[in-house]
Amino acid sequence: MYKFLALLSMLISGVSTAHAQAVFLPSTNNNLSVSIYNQNLSLVKDMRQAELKSGTNEIIFDGVAQRIQPETAIIYGDEIKVLEQNYNYNLLSYQNFIERNIGKEVNTVRVSPKDGENIYERAVLIGLANGQPVLRFNYGIDAGFDGRVVFKDIPSGMSNKPTLTAKLNVKNSGYKTLRLAYLTDGLSWKTDYVANVNGKDTLNLTGWVTINNESGIDYENAKIQLVAGDVNVVRNVMPRMAKGVMMAASFDMATNGNIEPETVNSYELYTLPTTTTIKNQQTKQVALIEKNNVTYQKEFNLQTPFYFNTNGDEFEKLHPVITYVMSNTVDANLGISLPAGTMRFYENDKNGNLQFIGSARINNTAKEDTLRLKLGDAFNISARGQTKKISEKELNRQKQNKCTDVKKQRTYEAEVTINNAENMANNVVISQHFNSDYKIVKESVESTEKNAFTRQWTVPVAAGDKATLTYTVEIISTNHECP
């Protein structure tokens, strides 16, 4: 196989030019721009130059993405009218050579086991079986040929790389600049954040962008822009783009090691400060943000599993969720748009060794928003609780056909005890969801209303100590009773 590929490389120089008046080769003069979206989608904007004659020209844009969406390609230039455009993805490959030469006579070469000399023969190529050519020699059919198949020429219409061809009408002959824009699959990016906790209320935050290229071509010295936000995409529909917008790009170097985003149509646009090369089948990481001493609050959140619809509930050894709360504000030493991604938290142990303490996904987060990141359950903090129904009374009864709606008021006493085995004091935020109308009539810690059906209590617990929350609640519910 490797000898076959070596043969191809000798023939490639003659590919594709026979039916074209001009070949527009990829430029190395920073004329390539790529806007990469979150959705495995990119907009490639290319500018190339070649000499064209007056009248009808056939041109080739050599080296476009293998995963191009051909229906989205737009070619334009001054005094140029596009009459027709085609995408050629019939690339040079061993299997393509075999398929295009089935039924034809080919040359073969194998090595003599006696003296090591090459043996040259002619054979008719019948097909391909299990990756091996099936050949008819004058002595019979060989389905396990151990030599090499040599082809006379490259079949028409095949290319060593994806090409976009077009037929143009040119007003005046001369050296012309053509612009090409198209959408392609296979380019994607994601954001990963590293949060190093350096104190009980501050951390250092860095963000990295990982770009993955599986589009089928290299992007040399390209201007890269990253679009944060979900863009609605309708496949197989030609996008309508303004010419001025298509090639526009701004490249401003951000201060303090951060890439400041630009808002475009309610999306966030991140422009890398320098051109870069992204090879096919390559993953590249680029620094996005670096913020030190970002303030945070550490919460322990406990959702109690009480239902208040029986005589009583209880639970044992329920651990609260460790939650890091960060305000995306300048006052908190942050205040920058954060693309969606994964944030991983690290902290040093007492010997200075870095330890991983959890991770969480974040959505696209604008300035002034708040992040609440759940990292896992607290090992050294646990809770137990119980409820007890202390009274029940009927409020009214209403007949509904054969059934009766009975409205009742039940009163419960609830108790939650927190055990804090850590060597520092902590606040535990206890939440309770109510499925019916409720009223808190008595409580040992003042509560706040999270929403219409959820109540919260913040309970301080000293180091190595316990604390108990008690409250009394009236529940009003309607039961549907049928005979």
C-alpha positions in Angstrom: 0.0 0.0 0.0 2.8 2.5 0.9 4.4 1.9 -2.5 1.1 2.6 -4.2 0.8 5.9 -2.3 4.3 6.8 -3.3 3.3 6.3 -6.9 0.3 8.6 -6.4 2.5 11.4 -5.1 4.4 11.3 -8.4 1.2 11.7 -10.4 -0.6 14.3 -8.3 1.0 17.3 -9.9 -1.1 16.7 -13.0 -4.4 16.5 -11.3 -7.3 18.8 -11.8 -5.8 21.4 -14.1 -6.8 19.8 -17.4 -10.3 21.2 -17.4 -9.6 24.6 -15.8 -8.3 27.9 -17.0 -7.0 29.0 -13.6 -6.2 27.4 -10.2 -6.8 29.6 -7.1 -4.3 28.2 -4.7 -4.5 28.6 -0.9 -2.9 31.9 0.2 -0.2 32.2 2.9 -0.7 35.9 3.3 -3.2 35.9 6.2 -6.1 36.0 3.9 -7.9 33.1 5.6 -10.4 33.6 8.4 -12.4 31.0 10.3 -15.3 31.6 12.6 -15.9 28.5 14.8 -19.3 27.9 16.5 -20.2 25.7 19.5 -22.1 23.3 17.2 -19.5 21.5 15.2 -19.8 24.2 12.6 -17.6 26.8 11.1 -17.7 29.7 8.6 -14.5 29.7 6.4 -13.7 33.0 4.7 -11.0 32.8 2.1 -9.4 35.3 -0.4 -7.3 34.1 -3.3 -5.8 35.6 -6.5 -5.1 34.3 -10.0 -5.1 35.7 -13.6 -8.4 35.4 -15.5 -9.3 36.1 -19.1 -12.2 38.2 -20.4 -15.3 36.1 -20.9 -16.0 32.6 -19.6 -13.4 31.0 -17.2 -13.3 27.7 -15.5 -11.6 28.0 -12.1 -10.6 25.7 -9.2 -10.5 26.7 -5.6 -7.9 24.1 -4.5 -8.0 22.7 -1.0 -11.4 23.4 0.6 -12.7 21.4 3.6 -13.7 17.8 2.9 -16.8 18.3 5.1 -17.9 21.5 3.4 -21.6 22.1 3.0 -21.4 22.7 -0.8 -24.8 24.4 -1.0 -23.5 27.2 1.3 -20.5 28.1 -0.8 -20.5 31.7 -2.1 -17.9 33.0 -4.6 -17.7 36.7 -5.5 -15.3 39.4 -6.8 -15.3 42.6 -8.7 -16.6 42.4 -12.3 -17.3 38.7 -11.9 -20.5 36.7 -12.3 -20.7 33.1 -11.2 -22.5 30.9 -13.7 -21.9 27.5 -12.1 -20.1 25.9 -9.2 -19.4 22.3 -8.3 -17.7 20.5 -5.4 -15.4 17.6 -6.2 -14.9 15.2 -3.3 -13.8 12.1 -5.4 -10.4 12.0 -3.7 -7.4 9.8 -4.6 -7.4 6.6 -2.7 -6.5 3.0 -3.2 -10.1 1.9 -3.4 -11.1 4.7 -5.8 -8.2 3.7 -8.1 -9.4 0.0 -8.0 -13.0 0.9 -8.6 -12.2 3.2 -11.6 -10.0 0.6 -13.2 -12.2 -2.5 -12.8 -12.3 -4.4 -16.2 -9.1 -2.7 -17.4 -5.7 -4.0 -18.0 -3.1 -3.0 -15.4 0.6 -3.6 -14.8 1.7 -5.7 -11.8 5.0 -6.0 -10.0 6.0 -8.8 -7.6 9.3 -9.9 -6.2 10.7 -13.3 -7.1 11.2 -15.5 -4.0 14.2 -17.1 -5.7 16.5 -14.2 -6.7 14.6 -11.1 -5.4 14.2 -9.7 -8.8 11.0 -7.8 -9.9 8.6 -9.8 -12.0 6.5 -7.6 -14.4 3.2 -8.9 -15.7 0.0 -7.7 -17.3 -3.4 -8.6 -15.8 -7.1 -7.5 -16.0 -8.3 -6.0 -12.7 -11.6 -7.8 -11.8 -12.3 -6.2 -8.4 -11.4 -5.8 -4.7 -12.0 -8.5 -2.1 -11.0 -8.1 1.6 -8.8 -5.2 0.7 -6.9 -7.2 -2.0 -7.1 -6.8 -5.8 -8.6 -9.7 -7.7 -6.6 -10.1 -11.0 -7.0 -12.3 -14.1 -3.6 -13.4 -15.4 -3.1 -15.5 -18.5 -2.6 -18.4 -16.1 -5.8 -17.8 -14.1 -7.5 -15.6 -11.5 -5.5 -14.5 -8.4 -7.5 -13.3 -5.4 -4.5 -13.2 -3.1 -1.9 -11.3 -5.1 1.1 -10.5 -3.0 2.6 -7.8 -5.3 1.8 -4.3 -6.4 -0.7 -3.0 -8.9 0.6 -0.2 -11.1 -1.9 2.1 -12.9 -1.3 3.9 -16.1 -2.8 7.3 -15.2 -5.1 9.1 -12.8 -8.8 8.7 -13.7 -10.5 11.9 -14.7 -12.4 13.7 -12.0 -10.2 12.5 -9.2 -8.1 14.8 -7.0 -5.6 14.6 -4.3 -7.6 17.1 -2.2 -11.2 18.5 -2.1 -11.8 21.2 -4.8 -14.5 23.6 -5.5 -14.8 24.4 -9.2 -16.8 27.2 -10.8 -17.6 28.7 -14.2 -17.3 32.5 -14.2 -18.0 35.3 -16.6 -15.3 37.9 -16.3 -15.8 41.4 -17.7 -12.1 42.4 -18.2 -9.1 40.1 -18.2 -6.3 40.5 -15.7 -5.2 39.5 -12.2 -8.3 39.0 -10.1 -9.1 38.6 -6.4 -11.9 36.1 -5.6 -13.5 35.7 -2.2 -14.9 32.4 -1.1 -17.1 31.7 2.0 -18.7 28.4 3.0 -19.9 26.5 6.0 -18.2 23.3 7.0 -18.7 20.6 9.6 -15.8 19.1 11.5 -14.4 22.2 13.4 -15.5 22.7 17.0 -14.4 24.3 20.2 -15.0 24.0 23.9 -14.0 25.8 27.0 -12.3 24.3 30.1 -11.7 26.3 33.2 -9.2 25.6 36.1 -10.1 27.1 39.5 -7.3 27.0 42.0 -8.7 27.7 45.5 -6.0 29.8 47.3 -8.0 30.8 50.4 -11.3 30.3 52.1 -13.0 33.0 49.9 -10.7 33.5 46.9 -9.5 31.5 43.9 -7.5 31.9 40.7 -9.4 31.2 37.5 -7.9 30.4 34.1 -9.9 29.4 31.0 -8.6 27.4 28.0 -10.2 27.0 24.6 -9.7 23.6 22.9 -10.2 23.7 19.1 -10.6 20.4 17.3 -10.1 20.1 13.6 -11.7 17.1 11.8 -12.8 19.0 8.7 -10.3 17.4 6.3 -7.9 20.3 5.6 -5.2 22.4 7.4 -5.9 26.1 8.1 -2.6 27.9 7.7 -2.0 31.2 9.3 -5.7 31.7 9.8 -7.5 34.4 11.7 -9.6 32.5 14.3 -12.8 33.8 15.9 -14.9 31.8 18.3 -18.7 32.4 18.5 -20.3 31.6 21.9 -24.0 30.9 21.7 -26.3 28.5 19.9 -26.9 29.7 16.3 -30.0 28.2 14.6 -28.9 26.1 11.6 -31.1 24.9 8.8 -29.2 22.4 6.8 -29.2 22.4 3.0 -30.2 26.1 2.8 -28.0 28.8 1.3 -27.2 31.4 3.9 -27.7 35.0 3.0 -24.7 37.0 3.9 -23.7 40.6 3.2 -20.4 40.9 1.3 -19.0 43.4 3.7 -19.7 41.2 6.7 -18.4 38.0 5.2 -14.7 39.1 5.2 -14.8 41.4 8.2 -12.6 40.6 11.2 -11.2 42.6 14.1 -8.1 41.5 16.1 -7.5 43.4 19.3 -5.1 42.1 21.9 -6.7 42.0 25.3 -4.9 43.2 28.4 -4.0 41.0 31.4 -3.9 37.9 29.4 -7.6 37.9 28.6 -9.4 37.9 25.3 -12.2 40.4 25.6 -15.4 39.3 23.6 -17.4 41.4 21.2 -21.2 41.2 21.1 -22.5 40.4 17.6 -26.3 39.8 17.2 -26.5 38.8 20.9 -23.7 36.3 20.5 -20.3 36.6 22.1 -17.4 36.7 19.6 -13.9 35.9 20.8 -11.0 36.9 18.4 -7.7 35.2 19.0 -5.0 38.0 19.1 -2.7 36.4 16.5 -3.0 34.2 13.5 -2.6 30.5 14.1 -2.3 27.2 12.1 -4.7 24.4 12.9 -3.7 21.1 11.2 -6.3 18.5 10.2 -6.8 15.9 12.9 -5.2 18.3 15.4 -6.4 19.5 18.8 -5.1 23.0 19.8 -5.4 24.8 23.1 -5.4 28.6 23.4 -5.5 30.7 26.6 -8.8 32.6 26.9 -8.9 34.2 30.3 -6.8 34.6 33.5 -8.3 36.1 36.6 -6.6 36.0 40.0 -8.2 36.4 43.5 -11.7 35.9 42.3 -14.0 35.9 45.3 -16.4 33.1 46.0 -18.7 31.9 48.8 -18.8 28.2 49.8 -22.2 26.9 50.7 -23.5 23.5 52.0 -26.9 22.9 50.6 -29.3 20.3 52.0 -32.6 19.5 50.4 -34.8 17.8 53.0 -37.0 14.9 51.7 -40.1 15.7 53.8 -43.5 15.3 52.0 -45.9 16.3 54.8 -48.7 14.0 53.5 -48.5 11.2 56.1 -48.2 10.9 59.8 -44.5 11.6 59.6 -41.2 11.3 57.8 -37.6 10.8 58.8 -34.1 10.5 57.2 -30.6 9.6 58.4 -27.1 10.6 57.4 -28.0 13.0 54.5 -24.9 14.9 53.4 -25.3 18.4 52.0 -24.0 19.4 48.6 -20.8 21.5 48.4 -21.7 24.6 46.3 -19.3 27.3 45.2 -21.1 30.6 44.5 -19.3 33.1 42.2 -20.6 36.5 41.1 -19.5 37.4 37.6 -18.8 41.0 38.5 -15.8 43.4 38.4 -16.1 43.7 42.2 -15.5 40.0 42.5 -12.4 40.3 40.2 -14.3 38.6 37.4 -16.8 40.5 35.2 -16.2 38.9 31.8 -18.4 36.8 29.6 -17.8 33.1 30.2 -18.5 30.6 27.4 -20.2 27.4 28.4 -17.8 24.7 29.5 -16.4 22.6 32.4 -14.9 24.2 35.4 -12.6 22.0 37.5 -11.6 22.9 41.0 -8.3 22.2 42.7 -7.0 22.9 46.2 -3.7 22.3 48.1 -3.6 20.0 51.0 -1.7 20.9 54.2 1.5 19.6 52.7 1.1 21.8 49.6 0.1 19.0 47.3 -2.5 19.9 44.7 -5.8 17.9 44.9 -8.8 17.7 42.6 -11.9 18.6 44.6 -14.7 18.5 41.9 -16.0 19.9 38.7 -19.2 21.3 37.3 -20.6 22.4 33.9 -21.4 26.0 33.4 -23.8 27.5 30.8 -22.9 30.7 28.8 -22.6 33.2 31.6 -22.9 36.9 31.0 -21.5 39.7 33.1 -23.4 40.3 36.4 -24.8 36.7 36.4 -24.2 34.4 39.3 -22.6 30.9 39.1 -23.7 28.2 41.5 -21.5 25.2 41.0 -22.2 21.9 42.8 -19.0 19.9 43.4 -20.1 16.9 45.4 -21.3 15.9 48.8 -19.6 17.0 52.1 -18.1 14.0 53.8 -17.7 15.5 57.3 -21.2 17.2 57.5 -24.3 15.1 57.8 -27.9 15.6 58.8 -30.8 13.6 60.2 -34.4 14.8 60.5 -38.0 13.9 61.2 -41.5 15.3 61.0 -44.5 14.5 63.3 -48.2 15.3 62.6 -49.6 17.1 65.7 -53.1 18.0 64.5 -55.6 17.6 61.7 -58.9 19.3 61.1 -61.4 19.5 58.3 -62.1 22.9 56.8 -64.9 22.1 54.3 -66.5 19.4 52.3 -67.9 19.7 48.8 -69.9 17.1 46.9 -68.8 16.4 43.3 -71.2 13.9 41.7 -70.5 10.6 43.5 -67.3 11.9 45.1 -66.5 14.4 47.7 -63.7 17.0 47.9 -62.5 17.3 51.5 -60.3 20.3 52.3 -58.1 19.7 55.4 -55.5 21.5 57.5 -52.7 19.4 58.9 -50.0 20.7 61.3 -46.6 19.2 61.5 -43.5 19.7 63.6 -40.2 19.3 61.8 -36.7 18.9 63.2 -33.4 18.7 61.3 -30.1 18.2 63.2 -26.7 19.1 61.5 -23.5 17.4 62.6 -20.4 19.3 61.7 -17.3 17.2 62.1 -15.0 19.7 60.3 -12.5 21.8 62.2 -14.1 25.0 61.0 -17.6 26.6 61.4 -19.9 26.2 58.5 -23.3 27.5 57.4 -25.7 24.9 56.0 -28.6 26.1 53.8 -31.6 23.8 54.4 -34.3 23.8 51.7 -37.8 22.3 51.9 -40.2 22.1 49.0 -43.9 22.0 49.7 -46.4 20.4 47.3 -49.5 22.2 48.8 -50.4 25.5 50.3 -48.3 26.0 53.5 -47.7 28.4 56.3 -44.7 28.5 58.7 -46.2 29.3 62.1 -43.1 28.8 64.2 -39.3 28.4 63.5 -36.1 28.4 65.5 -34.1 30.1 62.6 -35.7 32.7 60.4 -36.4 31.5 56.9 -36.5 33.1 53.5 -38.7 32.3 50.5 -36.8 30.9 47.6 -39.9 30.6 45.4 -43.6 30.1 45.9 -43.2 26.5 47.1 -39.7 26.4 48.6 -38.5 27.7 52.0 -34.8 28.1 53.0 -33.0 28.3 56.4 -29.4 29.2 56.9 -28.2 27.3 60.0 -24.7 28.1 61.4 -22.9 25.2 62.9 -19.7 25.6 65.0 -16.6 23.4 64.4 -17.0 19.9 65.8 -20.5 20.7 67.0 -24.2 20.2 66.2 -27.1 22.5 65.5 -30.8 21.9 65.2 -33.5 23.6 63.1 -37.1 23.2 64.2 -40.2 24.6 62.7 -44.0 24.1 62.7 -45.9 24.2 59.4 -49.5 24.2 58.5 -50.4 22.3 55.3 -53.7 22.9 53.5 -54.6 20.2 51.0 -57.8 18.8 49.3 -58.4 15.1 49.2 -60.8 13.5 46.6 -62.8 10.9 48.3 -65.0 8.4 46.4 -67.2 5.5 47.6 
